Amino acid sequence: MIQSKGPAGVHASHTTRHEPGKPTVTWFTAACLLVSNIIGGGVFTTTGFMARELGDPIAILALWLIGGLIALAGALCYAELGAALPRAGGDYVYLREAYGPLLGFLSGWTSLTIGFGAAVAASSVGFASYALRTIRADGDTGWIGQGIALALLWSMTAVHASGLGAGGRLQRSLTSATVLAILVFVVGGLIGGAGQWTHLSEPAPHASMRPGGLLVALIFALYCYLGWNVAGYIAAEIDDPPRTIPSILIAGTTTVLGCYLLLNLVYLYALPVTALAQEPVLPVAEKVAAALWGPASARWAAGLICMAIAGGVSAMVWAGPRIYWAMAKDGLFLPWAAAVHPGSGIPVRALVLQSAWASILILTGTYEQIVVYSGFVLVGFTALTVGALFVLRRKAPSLARPYLVPFYPWLPGLLMTGAAGLVGYGLIVRPMESLLGLGTVLAGLPLYWLWQKQR
């Protein structure tokens, strides 16, 4: 990357052949990446927990809508940052330019250990569990499950290491198939399923609108919307990023919002909220499919979940390594990771590093502990990244901004305040998990000082 000093010390960037890949990722491919990065297994499992917490169908639908609108607000904020700083690395770049290299590094370190590394491991194991359920009743993930998870992870790694062409085709295929399957599930459920619309007006006897329960349920929904910022990580590879990144973020997030609302409408049409809240609460989509079309169809629902999770793993395998590549180029990470493959232009070393870390987590099972406390850390960095809007508007007022977030400063201000409130809530009600998350972030400090000293 060739950089020249821009206004107020912010680096202006020009893409060259030293960037990973070439700027050939189309709008549709990048939108597919975003949609798959958001849609994983969460929407097919989370509604059972929300039914147990709230017991009210309308409240459940309302919270999925609110969560989607919050995600869309975040996409609007990130659209300004991505259009103004269209470089590989996403949040790392925004935080580095706004607050300095230390916070940018800690963001990237967290992405490797938690945001992408642990998420890839958990998703791969989830894929294995559902893959086994398509051929047998249980989803036991012993050594067979670990083998399936590793096979998925490294096959995705191989495809994305081969070049943008093969990786883009894989991502488009998985995303298109997933969205089409969701639409078939929705239309088939509403037209040919054995559901009842009266279920939407039948709250459970334990229905409660307690603030604590509503907040917990909203956190469940928000977790399923995480990932709408992924286009920024591959910004250097997207065609005309200043113009296209905002529309990718907005269109992709809106598509996911529509899919989530339709899926939950089918869930509540198929079963009363009391049935969704009964144990086991996790396999919501399978319970709904069995209620709509008979027990045998539950395996088809498990297959749909497999496809959605595979798309998410593919998206994370593609996007995450661009962060470590950008950090290495800036001298803030292993210099070894700064290279790109001379033929494909892909940062293969950074890609292999992420997959190797995820493999360790899969084999040791420690991804479960990391995922438990990851949410508070990721929300905290989201608050800081949204705050970068305010910092950069003051620090670099003449920076070219092809897109401006609407309702500034109120929209980003409310989003940042809400995210900070969720972090504070986590510190109060889950202090141990929150401190573990903070400890994981701070564990990167010795490495930062080491690489700074080497520079």
C-alpha positions, 0 to 999 in steps of 0.5 A: 500500500502506498500512503501519503499524508492526508489532512490532519495526519490521516493517511490517504491510500492508493491501491497498488499491486501490493494490496491483497488481490486486485479490486475485482470484487463486484457489488453482488459478491461483496453483498453476498459476503456480508449476508453470509457473515451475518446469517449463521446458525443463530437465527435458527436457534435463538428464538427458543431462548427469547420465547423462554425469556419473554413468552410473548410472540409480538414482543419477539417479533418486535425485538428482531425488528429493533435488533435489525434497525440497530444493525442498520444504524450501525451499517450506516455509521460504518458506511461513512468510515468505509467510504472515507477509508477504503483500505483492507483491515476495516475496524483496525484501520478506522481505530488506528486513524482515530485513536492511534496504533495501540487501539487499532492493534488491540482491535486486530488482536481481538479479531484474531483471538475472538472475533474471527478465530473463535467464531470460525471454530464455533461455527465449524463445530456447529456445522459438524453438529448439524451435518451429523443430525442430517444423517442421525438423530443426535448431533454428537461432536466427538472426534468425528465432529472435530474431523468434519469441522476441520475438513470444512475449515481447511477446504474453505481455506484452500478455496480462498487461498487459490484466489478471489475468483474461486472464493467469490464463486464459492461465496455467491453460491453459498449465499444465494442457496441459503437465501433461496432456501430460507425463502422456500422455507418461509413460503412453504411454511406459510402456504403448505404448512400446518400452522395457525395465525392464532399463535401470534395472539397467544402469549404464554402464561409466564409472559413478562415484559420485565426490563431485564428479560427484554434486554437479555432477549435483545442481546440474543437478537443483536448477537445474530446481527453481528457481522454487518461491518465485514465489507470494510475488511476487504475494501481494497478488493471491491470495485470503486469502494467509496461509492459501493461500500455504503450500498453494500452495507445497507442492502446486505443488512436490510436483506438479513433483516427481512430474512430474520423477520420472515423466519420468525414469523414462520416459527410463531405461525407454526408453533405456539410460543409455549412450545418454542420455549419447551426443552430443548429450546435450541433446535427451533428450526427443526421443531418448526419444520417437524410441526409444519411438514412432519418429523422427517423434515427436521433433517432438511431444516438441519441441512439448511442450517448447515448451508448457512453456517458454511457460508458464514465460515467462508465469509470469515475465512475470507475477511479476517486475514485482511486485518492481520495482513494490514497490521503486518504491513504497518509493522504491528504484527508478524512481518511474516504475515505481510506477504501476499501470494505472487500468483493469486495476490491473496494474503495466504500466510495470514489466512493460514494463521487464522485457520491454524488458531481456529483448528487449535480451538476446535481440537481443544474445545476452548472455543466454547469458553471464548465465545461465552465472553466474546460478546461484551468485548466485540460490542465494546469495540463497536462502540469505539469504532462508531465513536471514531466518526466523531474523532475523525470529523474533528481530526480530519475535517477535510478528509473526502467523505463520499457518504455521510451518515444521516442524522449525525450526530444523533444516530451514531451518538445513540448507537455508541451510547447503547453499545457502551450501556450493554458493556456496562450491563455486562460488567454488572451482571457478568463480571467474570466473563467481562473481565476474561474478555478484557484480559484476552484483549490486554494479553496482546499488549506485550506483543504490541510493545515487542513489535513496536520495539522491533520497528 
